[in-house]
Amino acid sequence: METRTHTLSRVGFRSSALFVCLFAFSLFLSACGPEASAPTPTPTKTPVSAAAEIQVKATATPEPPTATPEPTPEPPTPTPQPGNIAPFTGLPVEDPARLELHPIFICINNDAAGRSAHFGLNSADLVYEYIVDGFSLTRITAMYHSQDAARVGPVRSARFPNIWMTYMYDGALACSGSSDGIRYLLKNEVGFPYLDADIDDPSNAVYYTSIGSDYRTRMQASTAGVRRWLADMAQRCTNNPQLLYCQKVINNLLTPEGVYKTWDRPGFEFSETPADFSAGTASTIRLTYPGGNSVEWRYDPSRNVYIRFQGGQPHIDDAIGQQMATDNVIVITAAHELTNIVEDSLGTKGVDVKLYGFGDLRVFRDGRVYEGTWRASDQIPPRWLGPGDQPIPLKPGQSWVQVIQDTSRMSYE
């Protein structure tokens, strides 16, 4: 059973009418389920056509996720952090004004080639990993809020989960294009800005940069480039408010003075001291993902962090020349449904991962594991809840959110 919470009030980057349209579209797609055949091979390049035709036909019902508890009354909204504390890291920032800016989400390739060239993930406040493309591989989206990143990559195309996560954090999304179906939603229906490299920077020389010729690794982004595009769009829409994209998205985000409205969403709960209701210790976390992308996190007590392995290899961030590490590993289960949106020239179908509602949760910090449930909606980022709906405080620092289909895909010891 799945519960979704959607309100029709406008908050930050919301447009209620647009969201209802998107939500209805998602429900229409959710009738589709995973096919029994083997996963479609990784595509060579997402095609771009002049118009998007989205046809949805029912297929087999997907295997249901692990049972989750019946809905209970909503827990209280997290206590606001002091003005200089980043809401998604719990760490202080030198300039509190930057926390009034909207978070930036960047789509990152995570196939074997992309993983070998990862750059800038260490600077993210929050990182999501989730299944895409016919249940054949995973993709990563990194969120930047409390600090900038001069280079992030390699950037790839948007997928369905990007819509849900960008909405609930009230952010802006930057990707290297998308399939026709997802592009139609992102450029016509959603209420947040979407920087599409194919449309907004086809030369890859204004807001993006290009390194080499391999499509899997060449595209690079930066937080400065995304914010420059946001500023350019604000100026353009101030000068030409009648433009369709301005009317549907940008105009609603600007003050009368032509600047973006102040960002305001609740953050996570943090504490330097771990909560006393852990379910035990956990020094190794194993997550089963398709396509040779399985993940392992190992606790390093000398640094009090978890270090990351994927595909059986240490996962390196080339920006620092070191293995990736994080302070919190957050594993959530969510319903995964195969849509009829074609994601590439090989006919691979997109996967809709339901990031609203609630589901099973494991939080790993300081070598301990906490069990509970997560809850999220289009206007409230996830809350990590333990027994009796008490918040599970995270360790101040970065977090990775690993989205899986059910708890059978996870083990830890």
Long-range contacts (C-beta under 8 A, 24 or more apart in sequence): 1-68, 1-70, 2-68, 2-335, 2-354, 2-357, 2-358, 3-71, 3-357, 3-358, 4-354, 4-356, 4-357, 4-377, 5-356, 5-357, 5-377, 5-378, 5-380, 6-356, 6-377, 6-378, 7-377, 7-378, 7-379, 9-379, 10-252, 11-170, 11-264, 11-265, 11-379, 12-102, 12-170, 12-253, 12-261, 12-263, 12-264, 12-265, 13-102, 13-167, 13-170, 13-171, 13-172, 13-191, 13-192, 13-193, 13-252, 13-253, 14-167, 14-170, 14-191, 14-378, 14-379, 15-190, 15-191, 15-248, 15-249, 15-252, 18-189, 18-190, 18-191, 18-248, 19-167, 19-190, 19-191, 19-378, 21-189, 22-163, 22-185, 22-189, 22-190, 25-54, 25-185, 25-189, 26-160, 26-352, 28-56, 29-56, 29-337, 29-339, 29-340, 29-341, 29-352, 30-337, 30-339, 30-352, 30-354, 31-56, 31-58, 31-59, 32-56, 32-57, 32-58, 32-59, 32-62, 32-337, 32-338, 32-339, 32-340, 32-349, 33-59, 33-60, 33-61, 33-62, 33-63, 33-337, 33-338, 34-60, 34-62, 34-63, 34-134, 34-135, 34-336, 34-338, 35-59, 35-60, 35-134, 35-338, 35-349, 36-60, 39-133, 39-134, 39-135, 39-136, 39-137, 39-290, 39-291, 40-133, 40-134, 40-136, 40-344, 40-346, 40-347, 40-348, 40-349, 41-136, 41-346, 42-111, 42-133, 42-136, 42-137, 42-291, 43-133, 43-343, 43-344, 43-345, 43-346, 43-348, 44-215, 44-344, 44-345, 45-215, 45-344, 45-345, 46-157, 46-177, 46-178, 46-179, 46-343, 46-344, 46-345, 47-179, 47-180, 47-344, 47-345, 48-177, 48-180, 48-183, 48-198, 49-180, 51-180, 52-180, 52-181, 52-183, 52-184, 53-180, 54-180, 54-181, 54-184, 54-340, 54-341, 55-340, 56-339, 56-340, 57-340, 59-338, 59-340, 62-335, 62-336, 62-337, 62-338, 63-405, 64-335, 65-333, 65-334, 65-335, 65-336, 65-359, 65-405, 65-406, 66-333, 66-360, 66-406, 66-407, 66-408, 68-333, 68-358, 68-359, 68-360, 68-373, 69-358, 69-373, 71-358, 72-389, 74-375, 75-375, 75-383, 75-385, 75-389, 75-391, 77-266, 77-380, 78-266, 78-267, 78-268, 78-269, 78-383, 78-391, 79-269, 80-266, 80-267, 81-267, 81-270, 86-125, 86-145, 86-146, 86-267, 87-145, 87-265, 87-266, 87-267, 87-268, 88-125, 88-126, 88-143, 88-145, 88-146, 88-267, 88-268, 88-381, 88-399, 89-125, 89-146, 89-270, 89-396, 89-397, 89-398, 89-399, 90-267, 90-268, 90-270, 90-394, 90-395, 90-396, 90-397, 91-146, 91-396, 91-397, 93-146, 93-147, 98-145, 98-146, 99-145, 99-146, 99-263, 100-262, 100-263, 100-264, 101-145, 101-227, 101-260, 101-263, 102-170, 102-171, 102-172, 102-260, 102-263, 103-143, 103-144, 103-145, 103-169, 103-170, 103-171, 103-172, 103-263, 104-143, 104-144, 104-145, 104-171, 104-172, 104-174, 104-223, 104-226, 104-227, 105-141, 105-142, 105-143, 105-162, 105-165, 105-166, 105-169, 105-171, 105-172, 105-173, 105-174, 106-141, 106-142, 106-144, 106-152, 106-155, 106-174, 106-175, 106-221, 106-226, 107-139, 107-140, 107-141, 107-155, 107-156, 107-157, 107-158, 107-159, 107-162, 107-173, 107-174, 107-175, 107-176, 108-139, 108-140, 108-141, 108-142, 108-152, 108-153, 108-154, 108-155, 108-156, 109-139, 109-140, 109-153, 109-154, 109-155, 109-156, 109-216, 109-217, 110-137, 110-138, 110-139, 110-140, 110-293, 110-310, 111-137, 111-216, 111-291, 111-293, 112-292, 112-311, 113-214, 113-216, 113-217, 114-154, 114-156, 114-216, 114-217, 115-310, 115-311, 115-315, 116-217, 117-153, 117-154, 117-217, 117-318, 118-153, 118-154, 118-315, 118-316, 118-317, 118-318, 118-324, 119-151, 119-152, 119-153, 119-154, 119-220, 119-317, 119-318, 119-319, 120-149, 120-150, 120-151, 120-152, 120-153, 120-317, 120-319, 121-152, 121-317, 121-319, 121-324, 122-317, 122-319, 122-320, 122-322, 122-324, 122-398, 123-147, 123-148, 123-149, 123-152, 123-319, 124-149, 124-398, 125-398, 125-399, 126-398, 126-399, 126-400, 126-401, 127-326, 127-398, 127-399, 127-400, 127-401, 128-161, 128-165, 128-400, 128-401, 128-403, 129-289, 129-295, 129-400, 129-401, 129-402, 129-403, 130-159, 130-161, 130-353, 130-403, 131-289, 131-290, 131-336, 131-351, 131-353, 131-403, 131-405, 132-159, 132-161, 132-343, 132-350, 132-351, 133-159, 133-343, 133-344, 133-348, 133-349, 133-350, 133-351, 134-338, 134-343, 134-348, 134-349, 134-351, 135-290, 135-336, 135-338, 135-351, 136-290, 136-291, 136-348, 137-289, 137-290, 137-291, 137-293, 138-289, 138-290, 138-291, 138-293, 141-165, 143-169, 143-171, 144-223, 148-222, 148-223, 148-224, 149-222, 149-223, 149-319, 150-222, 150-223, 150-224, 151-209, 151-220, 151-221, 151-222, 151-319, 152-220, 152-221, 152-222, 152-223, 153-211, 153-217, 153-219, 153-220, 153-221, 154-216, 154-217, 154-218, 154-219, 154-220, 155-197, 155-208, 155-219, 155-220, 155-221, 156-216, 156-219, 157-182, 157-343, 158-182, 158-183, 158-186, 158-194, 158-196, 159-343, 159-350, 159-351, 160-339, 160-341, 160-350, 160-351, 160-352, 160-353, 161-351, 161-352, 161-353, 161-355, 161-403, 162-186, 163-190, 164-353, 164-354, 164-355, 164-356, 164-378, 165-355, 166-190, 166-192, 167-191, 167-192, 167-378, 168-355, 168-356, 168-376, 168-377, 168-378, 168-379, 168-380, 168-381, 168-382, 169-265, 169-381, 170-263, 170-264, 170-265, 170-379, 172-226, 172-230, 174-207, 174-221, 174-225, 174-226, 174-229, 176-208, 176-219, 179-341, 179-342, 179-343, 179-344, 179-350, 180-342, 181-339, 181-341, 181-342, 181-350, 182-341, 182-343, 182-350, 187-245, 188-248, 190-249, 191-249, 191-252, 192-249, 193-229, 193-230, 193-233, 193-249, 193-250, 193-253, 195-226, 195-229, 195-230, 200-229, 201-229, 230-260, 234-258, 234-259, 234-260, 265-379, 265-380, 265-381, 266-380, 266-381, 267-381, 268-381, 268-383, 268-384, 268-394, 268-399, 269-384, 269-391, 269-392, 269-393, 269-394, 270-393, 270-394, 270-395, 270-396, 271-393, 271-394, 271-395, 271-396, 272-395, 272-396, 274-365, 274-366, 274-368, 274-393, 274-395, 275-370, 275-386, 275-390, 275-392, 275-393, 277-370, 277-386, 277-387, 277-390, 278-368, 278-369, 278-370, 279-368, 279-369, 279-370, 279-371, 280-368, 280-369, 281-367, 281-368, 281-369, 282-364, 282-367, 282-368, 282-369, 282-412, 282-413, 283-367, 283-413, 284-412, 284-413, 285-329, 285-331, 285-364, 285-410, 285-411, 285-412, 286-410, 286-411, 286-412, 287-331, 287-402, 287-404, 287-409, 287-410, 288-404, 288-409, 288-410, 289-404, 289-409, 295-402, 297-326, 297-329, 297-364, 297-400, 299-364, 299-367, 300-325, 301-367, 304-366, 304-367, 304-395, 305-397, 306-364, 308-400, 326-397, 326-398, 326-399, 326-400, 327-365, 327-394, 327-395, 327-396, 327-397, 327-398, 327-399, 328-363, 328-364, 328-365, 328-394, 328-395, 328-397, 328-398, 328-399, 328-400, 329-363, 329-364, 329-365, 329-399, 329-400, 329-402, 330-361, 330-362, 330-363, 330-364, 330-374, 330-384, 330-394, 330-399, 330-400, 330-401, 330-402, 331-361, 331-362, 331-363, 331-364, 331-401, 331-402, 331-404, 331-410, 332-359, 332-360, 332-361, 332-374, 332-382, 332-401, 332-402, 332-403, 332-404, 333-359, 333-360, 333-361, 333-403, 333-404, 333-405, 333-406, 333-407, 334-359, 334-403, 334-404, 334-405, 335-359, 336-405, 353-403, 355-382, 355-403, 360-406, 360-407, 361-385, 361-392, 362-410, 362-412, 363-392, 363-394, 364-412, 365-394, 365-395, 366-395, 369-412
